[in-house]
Amino acid sequence: MTFRVAMAQLDMLVGDIKGNTQKVIDAAERAKQEHQARVIVFPELTLTGYPPEDLLLRASLEQRIEQALERILAKVHDIYVVVGYPRRINGELFNSAGVIYNGCLIGEYAKQKLPNYQVFDDKRYFTEGRDPLVVDMDGVKVGLSICEDIWHPEPIALSKQAGAELILNLNASPFHIEKMGERELLLHKRAVETQLPIVYVNYMGAQDELVYEGGSFVVNGRGQKVMQAPWYEHGLFTVDFIVHDETALDTLTSRLQACEGSISPALSMEASVYQAMVLGLRDYIEKNRFKGIVLGLSGGIDSALTLAVAVDAIGAERVQAVMMPYTYTSSMSLEDAEEEANLLNVEYSVLPIESMVNAFTKILSSEFEGYPKDTTEENLQARTRGVTLMAISNKKGYMVVTTGNKSEMAVGYATLYGDMVGGYSVLKDVFKTLVFKLCRYRNTLGYVIPERVITRPPSAELAPDQKDEDSLPSYDILDQILQMYIEQDMSADAIIECKQFDRETVYRVLRLVDINEYKRRQAPTGVRITARGFGRDRRYPMTNGWHIGD
């Protein structure tokens, strides 16, 4: 007998329980009619979307989930539906997965391991489950687990003890660099420990800063990957299991054998990061119903990459690029910005800001009298550009996408209410050195970023002949220091010892990171790319007496 499982790699809208429920019903019907599946498995907390955060505290949640389950029970028949949702029992809220078949809820499982690290806050909302759930589906004993459960040996071991022959694991596992490799090693270990095949179903879509890249896959009882769904692609993907007769156990270790299926090729680091940026921006724009995107195009590398992502996310016809030159803007920048806009075929505007900056300067002249020129005048340029972009945004219903990268956000090399204005940032968690690699990658898909933009020294062009390295260490050094401090929590002395960096440079960089927390708190949200992004991952007090040298 063949037992076919459909993995639903779908994108849900957080809070839209009615809409998400209809997607479940529609997908179950397709899985049955088009794929002849006996089981369809949806990701963690599918009915609410993920992560629902404090929507879980709403008083009406319980009633809405009950109504959603009643709709599925009434509409879906002749296929087992395994779907995630929150369930309140005796006053306690559980992260649950239900098994529905022919109008009956035949079993419910509660997530046993609740993560409370990085971007996860499960213990804020949920109570831990304690018991395994094994359900007979067409004679196959199927155990359930949810996301974090698979990172620990106990939940799967309990399922095996309860008689499970197959594990279905429901996930909402967010992307970060190298996350897929971690998942594969993990499932190999769990499968080898239990000698059970595991179906790993992952969410596909984006929610605020988090991106879920899909990549659902299946390992057999020896931990070998037998099927790999594509990354960054919605759809239903199936895997078959051969169910042998009990008499065959004399020659087989298990009567359930996973069949080899299609295995989508792995993505390069640059490809996976770029697609995460595109997906994160697209879902933010579409789910929040913005008409389009407007951004400042400076002729520099950050805005060039951001423009390419914007066009790939929602199409050139919905993107406007605005060049806002000032006295220090070079002819090279003007030429490169125009070329980028033409290559990507977006609406392009040139709005000089000199008269606006002069007006601000005149108004403030009495306040500035007796003070030397400093970064105040530079920041006026950035803030004038910010006002311009926000005015276009308000008038046209376009969202401003800011263009600052992680290296800049880390050390505060950005202007509040200036180049930091906007609703979203695709580079917020992308170090400057990675920006260069991503530009090279994007040009392999089609030449859209002029070579000169990639090779010229980075500059904000806020003063004559200004270069970023006038104010910062070289990005090759800066990014290494930042990665060790932000992502690995290494101390200044450990960084110095590890890389033999200049002590003064390291202390200066770490000090800049610490004192600019207030800026990052006011920055727009952006795509999480690393395992320690600025946002849900890293929460430091703005006011504190911690000293690096202590």
Disulfide bonds with the S-S distance in Angstrom:
none
